[in-house]
Amino acid sequence: MDELETLLRQFQPRRPRPLPLTERPRATRPLVWLTLSGLAAAVALTVSWREPVPDFIEPKSAGLTLGSLNAHAMRSIDDLDTVLTQTSPAILPRVDRPGSVLYALAKD
Amino acid sequence: MVRFADGRVSSGTRDRDEVRRLYEVHGRALLAYACAFLHDASEAEDVLHQVFLQLLRDGGTEISSAGYLFRAVRNRVLNHLRGRSREAPLDEALNDRAQWLEDPSGSTETALALQSALSTLPVDQREVIVLRVWGQLTFQEVASIVGVSPNTAASRYRYGLAKLSEIWHGRT
């Protein structure tokens, strides 16, 4: 029996294949998520910045200030009236648009 | 944190290094032990990997001795076998994938013959022989892993060796 034991010990189990690479320990997982969230936020910001922003549409009344109106008034009252007539449709409700409430009220 | 038999305690990356070191030191014997239950050595390797990957994942494992590793492999193998519909027949098992023993002279034939002889033993005798011969454990340790008394472990070993001797010397 001892002889067989000696024989058995001469044989060696083979070496198992190496352990596969493992995932990182749990402690680093929050860091991974934090990094990924940061990246996602950065991408979202970059995309939103690169999207074409519509140009600001200046109202037709741009440039109409109290000073400029005063200047028109000093020049001529007709001049002031012309300027106000031209700019009022852009800055005041239209009373001459058919079907509107103001149009109906204006008729009355 | 991993606590070792000599009282050392380690944590973090060092844990992982220690677990990998244990794999290097005990890997061969643990593979042999898994092969005492499973005929397919690559299947046994998979089970062994599952045990060690679990150890790498678990932070608070206490590895008190090599016996812990053998017990962990045993539990994992038994669970694996429970989940399997049937055990592979022996003739299916004796192929190249099944080889887990290495002959010092490099003879695959002799190694497979010894494996074949071992595979004819009842599993409870085979596992005790593997634990004793390649695990280099005492009967006390073997008994603790298998869950029997040291006397039972010793008698299984003797019966197993006697039967193996008959088979080995009776082969042509």
Boltz contact constraints between the chains, C-beta under 6 A:
constraints:
  - contact:
      token1: [A, 1]
      token2: [B, 161]
      max_distance: 6.0
  - contact:
      token1: [A, 4]
      token2: [B, 161]
      max_distance: 6.0
  - contact:
      token1: [A, 4]
      token2: [B, 165]
      max_distance: 6.0
  - contact:
      token1: [A, 8]
      token2: [B, 133]
      max_distance: 6.0
  - contact:
      token1: [A, 9]
      token2: [B, 133]
      max_distance: 6.0
  - contact:
      token1: [A, 10]
      token2: [B, 104]
      max_distance: 6.0
  - contact:
      token1: [A, 11]
      token2: [B, 101]
      max_distance: 6.0
  - contact:
      token1: [A, 12]
      token2: [B, 102]
      max_distance: 6.0
  - contact:
      token1: [A, 13]
      token2: [B, 28]
      max_distance: 6.0
  - contact:
      token1: [A, 13]
      token2: [B, 31]
      max_distance: 6.0
  - contact:
      token1: [A, 13]
      token2: [B, 32]
      max_distance: 6.0
  - contact:
      token1: [A, 13]
      token2: [B, 100]
      max_distance: 6.0
  - contact:
      token1: [A, 13]
      token2: [B, 134]
      max_distance: 6.0
  - contact:
      token1: [A, 14]
      token2: [B, 100]
      max_distance: 6.0
  - contact:
      token1: [A, 14]
      token2: [B, 102]
      max_distance: 6.0
  - contact:
      token1: [A, 15]
      token2: [B, 28]
      max_distance: 6.0
  - contact:
      token1: [A, 16]
      token2: [B, 27]
      max_distance: 6.0
  - contact:
      token1: [A, 16]
      token2: [B, 31]
      max_distance: 6.0
  - contact:
      token1: [A, 16]
      token2: [B, 45]
      max_distance: 6.0
  - contact:
      token1: [A, 16]
      token2: [B, 48]
      max_distance: 6.0
  - contact:
      token1: [A, 17]
      token2: [B, 45]
      max_distance: 6.0
  - contact:
      token1: [A, 19]
      token2: [B, 23]
      max_distance: 6.0
  - contact:
      token1: [A, 19]
      token2: [B, 52]
      max_distance: 6.0
  - contact:
      token1: [A, 22]
      token2: [B, 56]
      max_distance: 6.0
